[in-house]
Amino acid sequence: MSTAVGTIEIDREASSAAFRNAMRHLAAGVSVITVGRGNDIAGMTVTSVSSLSVDPPTLLVSVDRASSSWPLLLRHGFFGVNILSSDQIDIAERFSGKGGLKGAERFAGAQWITRASGTPLLAGALAAIDCEIEDIVERHTHGIMIGRVMDMRLSPRTAALAYWQGQYVAIDQNEDAVKLAEVSLPLTRALRKI
């Protein structure tokens, strides 16, 4: 029995561009993270929100430490997660920096409410979640915010906004089910004739 032993060289550093391209294949919900109180507010569009625990309700969000929201997160210790509906692309784009708006300017044109923390929450969001920072894990360019859910407001609406392949995509369970039925019914009838 012969065994060949060789050295395999592995590139341990993926390029940022290649990684960004790979992540385009991961569809993600779109949320706006809001921070601050009064006129000292900022926010950003993210796709990096994830639940951490149900008991107690806790979530994670990754935030670029170079963003204008970072100092407000550290100063106030609270943030809002606003899960956007499919018709809120304009809000997603405004908070992503399109149009050059910054700080409190990004909040114009939408209705905002506050809960226990005083952080602005989007009244028309699918879910608006008020969080207190439990911990921050800093790695490379970002900080992972671990937020304890203090309060939340849910909407009866169901159509969500997602981001996939570099564009916004509407996900509507009811509408998508109708489209699936329209496609599958002719196929089912055709298969019956065979």
N, C-alpha and C positions, 0 to 999 in steps of 0.2 A: 504494500500500500504506500503510495507516494503522496506526500502532502506538500503543497506549494504555499509558501509564506511570502507575502509581499506587503509593501507599505502602500497604503491608500492615502492620498492627500485629500483632505477635505477643506474647502474654503469656509472658514468659520465666520466670515463677515459678508453678509448679504448687503447689496447696495440699497440705499434708501429708495431709489427709483424702482428697483425690482420688487422690493417689499410693498411699496405703495401700489404697484400694479397687481400684485398678488391679492392684496386686501380689497381691491375693487370687486373681487368675486364673492365677497362676504356681504350679503344684504344685511342692512342694519336699520333699526328704527331711528328716526330723527327726533332729537330733543333740543330744547333751548335751556341752557343752564343760566340761572339768574343769581346775582349776588348783590349785597349791599342793602342800604336803607335810604329812604328819602330821595334826595337828588344825587347821593353818592352811590350810584348803581351802575352795573355793567352786566353784560351777558354774552354768551357765545353759543353757536350751533355746534352740536356734537353728535356722534354716533357711537360713543363709548360708554353708554349707561348700561349697567347690568345689575341684576339683583344679587345680593350676597347671602342674605338670610331672611327667612320669613318670621323667625322667632328669636330675637326681636326683628321687626322689619328694618332691613338695612340694605343699602345699595352702594355701588361703586361708580365713580365717574373719573375718567382720566382727563386732566387739564394741563395744557401747555403752560409752563411756568413763566414764559415770556409774554403771556396774554395780559391784557389790561384787567382781567377779572382776578388774576392770581393774588395781588396785594389785598383786594377786598375780601377774598375768601379767608386769607390769614387774619385780617383785621377783625372781621365780624364773626367768623366761625359758623356761618350758616350758608345754605344755598338752596335754590329751588330747581327742581327738575320738571320741565314742562314737555310732556310727550305730545308731539304735534299731530294734528289730523291732516288728512290728505289735501285739504283746501288751504293749508297754511304755509305754502311754499314761499310766499312773500315774506313771512316772518322768519323762516329758516334762512332765506337769502340775506335779509337785513342783519340778522345776528351773526352771519358768517363774514360780514364786513363788506358785502357788495354795496356799492354806492358811497363808500367811505364814511358811513355813519359810525360814531363811537359813543361809548358811555350811555347816558340817559337818552340821547337822540334815537337810539335803536328801539326804544320803548314806545315811541309815538305811533299813533294809528291803530293801537290795539287796547283792549280793556284789561287792566291789571287789578288784582286783589292782593291782600296780604293776610297772613295767618300769624301764628305765634311768633315766628322769628322776625317778621317785618320785611322779609325778602319778597319782592314782587313775584306773583304767580299769574300766569296767563289764564284769564277767565274762560276762554274758549278751547283750551287744550283738552286732549282726550283724558289726560290725567295730569294734575298739577300737584307736585309732592314737595312738602316743606321739610328740609333736612337740617340736622345739626351735625357738624363735623365731629366724628369720634376719633379719627386718626388720619394722618397723611403719610403716604409712603412715597418718597421722592426717588425717582430713577431717571437718569439721563435727562431728557428735555421736559419730562412731564411729572406731575404729581398725581397719585391715585388717591382720590378723596373717598374716605369711607364715611358714609352719611347715615345717621340714625333717623328714620322716618318719624317726624313729630305729628304730621297732619297731612291729609291729602283730600283732594277734590276730584271726583270722577265725572266724566261727561257721558250722557247716554249715546253719543255718537260712536260709530265703530270703524270708520274708514281711517286707516293710519297712513302716515307718511314714512317712506323708507328711502334709503339711498343705496343704489346698486349700479355698478359699471359707470360711475361718474355722473349719474343723474338721479333726480328724484322720481320715485315710483309710488303710485297710490296703491294701497292694499285695502280692498273692501270685501269682506267675507261674503256679504249678500250679493254684491255685484259680480264678484268672481265666481260664485256658485252658479249664478244665472248664465254667465259666459260659458262655464264648463258644461252646463246642461245643454246649451245651444250647440256646442261642438259634439257632445257625446250622443245626443238623440239621433242625428242623421247617421252617425257611425253605427249605433245600435240597430237602427232600421236596416241599414245596408248589410250588417252581419246576419240578420234574421233571414234575409233573402238568399243567403249562401247555403 
